[in-house]
């Protein structure tokens, strides 16, 4: 009885049971802003209670997906997502790209646990690209089944032709030769039709395989880009290598990127302190002298270490702006402050 009471009390306050959240105008923004899981799945429904299928889906993917539910009475949220009563029920997956932009992906399949699960896995793995590819694959599969049905029909027509020829042979002995020729023609046509259908089947299969390979390559590239971005944003001071240097220099999450080239094997404490002070405006990285490829790339000799290079959104990746002042916390901090406030022109004037 206590469990039943708590469940009803949760519904009264606007919360669905289990892993599913009943969204309202009061809690929707905070819920949508969360980044704890790969995607968020929202059910738009006319029902006043959570459908059992949605509860099973939420339980099955609770560790990977945040589940929410918007009912017909929430007109503002319905309008925000472009929903109307006539199209309900609908499922939308909300996925955030590595740049932070939200991507709404509409599910257009049947109300089946397996199909909805495949949709969510595709949305997690690659977003709209993979979801659209699966739709194309399903369309091609339907076409392939149609082609196979045509082949079966052609074979059945050939069998019927042979049966009809046998009947004619028994009933009209004088027309045996004509019947034989007719059967031969029908069989040749049936074989030709079957060969054409099989050729179409092979062509469609080949195109499908190429599309799948292309989608897998694109998915792998997106995953690699996301991995590199996470690696250069996850630490106060990023250790640069040949693998992640381009991702760090191209990342525009912060106005400035500052790189220390050093002969030391450990990160100097002063550099760590600077990274903490300027964390809101600058991204900090370090290149050790053992990264010969990066030293060569930026035309820095080991005898010139330590060396500090500043990169802004307007700087070329390979050039940047060198710091030539004293290697003190105040000196470097002032250099970075001028760069944030007035850019390279202000630093040069200083």
C-alpha positions as CSV (number, residue, x, y, z in Angstrom):
1,X,0.0,0.0,0.0
2,X,2.9,2.4,0.8
3,X,4.5,1.6,-2.6
4,X,1.2,2.4,-4.4
5,X,0.8,5.6,-2.4
6,X,4.4,6.7,-3.3
7,X,3.8,5.9,-7.0
8,X,0.6,7.9,-7.1
9,X,2.2,10.8,-5.2
10,X,5.0,10.8,-7.8
11,X,2.5,11.1,-10.6
12,X,0.7,14.0,-8.8
13,X,4.0,15.9,-8.6
14,X,4.8,15.4,-12.3
15,X,7.3,12.5,-12.1
16,X,6.8,9.2,-14.0
17,X,8.0,6.0,-12.3
18,X,11.2,4.1,-12.9
19,X,13.8,5.5,-15.3
20,X,11.3,7.8,-17.1
21,X,10.7,11.5,-16.2
22,X,7.4,13.2,-16.8
23,X,8.4,16.5,-18.4
24,X,6.6,19.8,-17.7
25,X,7.3,23.4,-18.4
26,X,8.9,23.6,-14.9
27,X,11.4,20.8,-15.2
28,X,12.0,20.4,-19.0
29,X,14.9,22.9,-19.3
30,X,17.0,21.5,-16.5
31,X,16.4,17.9,-17.7
32,X,17.3,18.8,-21.3
33,X,20.5,20.6,-20.2
34,X,21.9,17.4,-18.5
35,X,24.8,15.6,-20.2
36,X,25.1,12.5,-17.9
37,X,24.2,10.1,-20.7
38,X,24.8,9.8,-24.5
39,X,21.3,10.8,-25.6
40,X,17.8,11.7,-24.3
41,X,14.7,10.0,-25.5
42,X,11.3,11.7,-25.3
43,X,7.9,10.1,-25.8
44,X,5.1,12.5,-26.9
45,X,1.7,10.9,-26.1
46,X,-2.0,11.6,-25.7
47,X,-2.3,9.0,-22.9
48,X,-2.7,10.1,-19.3
49,X,-0.5,7.2,-18.1
50,X,2.9,6.0,-19.2
51,X,2.5,3.2,-21.8
52,X,3.9,-0.2,-20.7
53,X,6.1,-0.4,-23.8
54,X,7.8,2.9,-22.9
55,X,8.5,1.6,-19.4
56,X,10.1,-1.5,-20.8
57,X,12.3,0.5,-23.2
58,X,13.3,2.8,-20.4
59,X,14.3,-0.1,-18.1
60,X,16.3,-1.8,-20.9
61,X,18.4,1.3,-21.8
62,X,18.5,3.1,-18.4
63,X,22.3,3.0,-18.2
64,X,22.7,4.6,-21.7
65,X,19.8,6.9,-22.2
66,X,17.8,9.5,-20.2
67,X,14.0,8.9,-20.8
68,X,11.3,11.6,-20.6
69,X,7.6,11.9,-21.5
70,X,5.6,14.9,-22.7
71,X,1.9,14.6,-22.6
72,X,-0.7,16.4,-24.8
73,X,-1.5,19.0,-22.2
74,X,2.0,20.5,-22.2
75,X,1.2,22.8,-25.2
76,X,4.4,24.9,-25.0
77,X,6.7,21.8,-25.1
78,X,4.6,20.2,-27.9
79,X,5.0,23.4,-29.9
80,X,8.7,23.6,-29.2
81,X,9.3,20.2,-30.7
82,X,6.8,20.7,-33.6
83,X,4.3,18.2,-32.4
84,X,0.5,18.2,-32.8
85,X,-2.2,15.9,-31.5
86,X,-2.8,14.3,-34.9
87,X,0.7,12.8,-35.2
88,X,0.9,11.3,-31.6
89,X,2.4,9.1,-30.4
90,X,6.0,10.1,-31.5
91,X,9.5,9.4,-30.2
92,X,12.4,11.9,-30.5
93,X,16.0,11.3,-29.5
94,X,18.0,14.4,-28.5
95,X,21.7,14.0,-29.1
96,X,24.4,16.6,-28.5
97,X,27.3,16.8,-31.0
98,X,30.9,17.3,-29.8
99,X,30.5,21.0,-30.5
100,X,27.5,21.2,-28.1
101,X,24.7,21.6,-30.7
102,X,21.5,19.7,-30.0
103,X,20.3,17.3,-32.7
104,X,16.6,16.1,-32.7
105,X,16.2,12.7,-34.4
106,X,12.6,11.5,-35.1
107,X,11.7,7.8,-34.8
108,X,9.4,6.7,-37.6
109,X,9.3,2.9,-37.1
110,X,6.7,0.6,-35.5
111,X,5.8,0.5,-31.8
112,X,8.0,-2.5,-31.1
113,X,10.6,-2.9,-28.4
114,X,13.2,-4.3,-30.8
115,X,12.8,-1.6,-33.4
116,X,12.8,1.2,-30.8
117,X,15.9,-0.3,-29.3
118,X,17.7,-0.4,-32.7
119,X,16.8,3.3,-33.2
120,X,18.2,4.3,-29.8
121,X,21.5,2.3,-30.4
122,X,21.8,4.1,-33.8
123,X,21.2,7.5,-32.3
124,X,23.9,6.8,-29.6
125,X,26.4,5.4,-32.2
126,X,26.2,8.1,-34.9
127,X,23.1,10.2,-34.7
128,X,21.1,11.2,-37.8
129,X,23.6,9.7,-40.3
130,X,23.3,6.2,-38.9
131,X,19.5,6.5,-38.3
132,X,18.9,7.6,-41.9
133,X,21.2,4.9,-43.2
134,X,19.2,2.2,-41.4
135,X,16.0,3.6,-43.0
136,X,17.6,3.3,-46.4
137,X,18.7,-0.2,-45.6
138,X,15.2,-1.2,-44.6
139,X,13.9,0.3,-47.8
140,X,16.4,-1.6,-49.8
141,X,15.5,-4.8,-48.0
142,X,11.9,-4.3,-48.9
143,X,12.9,-3.9,-52.5
144,X,15.0,-7.0,-52.3
145,X,12.1,-9.0,-50.9
146,X,10.0,-7.7,-53.8
147,X,12.6,-8.8,-56.3
148,X,12.8,-12.2,-54.8
149,X,9.0,-12.4,-55.0
150,X,9.2,-11.5,-58.7
151,X,11.7,-14.4,-59.2
152,X,9.3,-16.8,-57.5
153,X,6.4,-15.6,-59.6
154,X,8.5,-16.1,-62.8
155,X,9.4,-19.6,-61.7
156,X,5.7,-20.4,-60.9
157,X,4.7,-18.9,-64.3
158,X,7.2,-21.2,-66.0
159,X,5.9,-24.2,-64.1
160,X,2.4,-23.3,-65.1
161,X,3.5,-23.0,-68.7
162,X,5.0,-26.5,-68.6
163,X,1.8,-27.9,-67.1
164,X,-0.4,-26.2,-69.7
165,X,1.9,-27.5,-72.4
166,X,1.5,-31.1,-71.1
167,X,-2.3,-30.7,-71.1
168,X,-2.3,-29.5,-74.7
169,X,0.0,-32.4,-75.7
170,X,-2.4,-34.9,-74.2
171,X,-5.5,-33.2,-75.6
172,X,-4.4,-32.1,-79.0
173,X,-1.8,-34.4,-80.5
174,X,-1.7,-32.4,-83.7
175,X,-0.5,-29.3,-81.9
176,X,2.4,-31.0,-80.1
177,X,5.1,-29.2,-82.0
178,X,3.5,-25.8,-81.6
179,X,3.1,-26.4,-77.9
180,X,6.7,-27.5,-77.6
181,X,7.9,-24.3,-79.3
182,X,5.6,-22.2,-77.1
183,X,7.0,-23.9,-74.0
184,X,10.5,-23.3,-75.2
185,X,9.8,-19.6,-75.7
186,X,8.1,-19.3,-72.3
187,X,11.0,-21.0,-70.6
188,X,13.6,-18.8,-72.3
189,X,11.6,-15.7,-71.3
190,X,11.2,-17.0,-67.8
191,X,15.0,-17.6,-67.6
192,X,15.7,-14.2,-69.0
193,X,13.4,-12.6,-66.5
194,X,15.0,-14.6,-63.6
195,X,18.5,-13.6,-64.7
196,X,17.4,-9.9,-64.9
197,X,15.9,-10.1,-61.5
198,X,19.0,-11.7,-60.0
199,X,21.1,-9.1,-61.6
200,X,19.0,-6.3,-60.0
201,X,19.3,-8.1,-56.7
202,X,23.1,-8.2,-57.0
203,X,23.3,-4.6,-58.0
204,X,21.1,-3.5,-55.1
205,X,23.1,-5.7,-52.7
206,X,26.4,-4.2,-53.8
207,X,25.1,-0.6,-53.4
208,X,23.8,-1.5,-49.9
209,X,27.2,-2.9,-48.9
210,X,29.0,0.3,-50.2
211,X,26.5,2.5,-48.3
212,X,27.1,0.5,-45.1
213,X,30.9,0.7,-45.5
214,X,30.7,4.5,-46.1
215,X,28.5,5.0,-43.1
216,X,30.9,2.9,-40.9
217,X,33.8,5.0,-42.0
218,X,31.9,8.2,-41.3
219,X,30.9,6.9,-37.9
220,X,34.5,5.9,-37.0
221,X,35.7,9.4,-38.1
222,X,33.0,11.1,-35.8
223,X,34.0,8.8,-32.9
224,X,37.7,9.6,-33.4
225,X,37.0,13.4,-33.6
226,X,34.9,13.2,-30.4
227,X,37.6,11.1,-28.6
228,X,40.3,13.6,-29.5
229,X,38.2,16.6,-28.4
230,X,37.5,14.8,-25.1
231,X,41.2,14.2,-24.6
232,X,42.2,17.8,-25.1
233,X,39.4,19.2,-22.9
234,X,39.6,16.8,-20.1
235,X,42.7,18.1,-18.3
236,X,43.9,21.5,-17.0
237,X,47.2,21.0,-18.9
238,X,47.0,18.8,-22.0
239,X,50.1,16.8,-23.0
240,X,50.5,17.3,-26.7
241,X,51.5,14.6,-29.1
242,X,51.5,14.1,-32.8
243,X,48.0,12.5,-32.5
244,X,46.1,15.2,-30.6
245,X,48.0,18.4,-31.6
246,X,45.6,19.4,-34.4
247,X,42.5,18.7,-32.2
248,X,43.9,21.0,-29.5
249,X,44.9,23.9,-31.9
250,X,41.6,23.7,-33.8
251,X,39.4,23.6,-30.6
252,X,37.6,27.0,-30.3
253,X,36.0,26.3,-27.0
254,X,38.3,29.0,-25.5
255,X,39.6,32.2,-27.1
256,X,43.3,31.4,-26.6
257,X,45.5,28.2,-26.7
258,X,48.9,28.5,-25.0
259,X,51.6,25.9,-25.4
260,X,54.8,25.5,-23.3
261,X,57.7,23.7,-25.0
262,X,60.0,22.4,-22.3
263,X,63.1,20.2,-21.7
264,X,61.7,19.0,-18.4
265,X,60.1,15.6,-18.1
266,X,57.4,16.9,-15.7
267,X,54.9,19.8,-16.0
268,X,56.3,22.8,-14.1
269,X,54.1,23.9,-11.1
270,X,54.0,27.5,-12.4
271,X,52.4,26.2,-15.6
272,X,49.8,24.3,-13.7
273,X,49.0,27.4,-11.5
274,X,48.6,29.5,-14.7
275,X,46.2,26.9,-16.2
276,X,44.0,27.1,-13.0
277,X,44.1,30.9,-13.0
278,X,43.2,31.4,-16.7
279,X,41.0,28.3,-17.1
280,X,38.0,30.4,-18.4
281,X,39.8,32.1,-21.2
282,X,42.8,30.0,-22.1
283,X,43.5,26.3,-22.9
284,X,46.9,25.2,-21.7
285,X,49.2,22.4,-23.2
286,X,52.7,21.2,-22.8
287,X,55.2,19.7,-25.4
288,X,58.1,17.8,-23.9
289,X,61.5,17.8,-25.7
290,X,61.0,14.1,-26.6
291,X,58.3,15.1,-29.1
292,X,60.8,15.8,-31.9
293,X,58.1,15.8,-34.6
294,X,56.2,18.7,-32.9
295,X,59.5,20.7,-32.2
296,X,60.3,20.4,-35.9
297,X,56.7,21.2,-37.0
298,X,56.9,24.5,-35.0
299,X,60.5,25.3,-35.9
300,X,61.7,25.2,-32.3
301,X,65.1,23.9,-31.4
302,X,65.8,22.0,-28.2
303,X,68.5,24.6,-27.2
304,X,65.9,27.3,-27.2
305,X,63.7,25.6,-24.6
306,X,61.7,26.6,-22.6
307,X,59.5,28.4,-25.1
308,X,55.9,29.6,-24.9
309,X,53.7,30.0,-28.0
310,X,50.2,31.6,-28.1
311,X,47.5,30.6,-30.6
312,X,44.3,32.5,-31.1
313,X,41.3,31.9,-33.5
314,X,42.9,34.2,-36.1
315,X,46.4,32.6,-35.8
316,X,47.7,30.0,-38.2
317,X,48.1,26.6,-36.7
318,X,51.9,26.5,-37.4
319,X,52.7,30.2,-36.5
320,X,51.2,31.6,-33.3
321,X,52.7,34.4,-31.2
322,X,55.9,33.7,-29.1
323,X,56.3,35.0,-25.5
324,X,59.6,36.7,-25.1
325,X,59.4,38.1,-21.6
326,X,60.6,36.8,-18.3
327,X,59.4,33.3,-17.2
328,X,57.5,34.5,-14.2
329,X,53.9,33.9,-13.1
330,X,53.2,37.7,-13.2
331,X,54.9,38.2,-16.6
332,X,53.2,35.4,-18.4
333,X,49.8,36.2,-16.7
334,X,50.1,39.8,-17.9
335,X,50.9,38.6,-21.4
336,X,47.8,36.4,-21.5
337,X,45.6,39.1,-20.1
338,X,46.7,41.5,-22.8
339,X,46.0,38.8,-25.4
340,X,42.5,38.1,-24.1
341,X,41.6,41.8,-23.9
342,X,43.2,43.2,-27.1
343,X,44.5,40.3,-29.2
344,X,47.9,40.1,-30.8
345,X,48.0,43.9,-31.6
346,X,47.7,44.7,-27.9
347,X,50.4,42.1,-27.0
348,X,52.8,43.6,-29.7
349,X,52.2,47.2,-28.3
350,X,52.9,45.9,-24.8
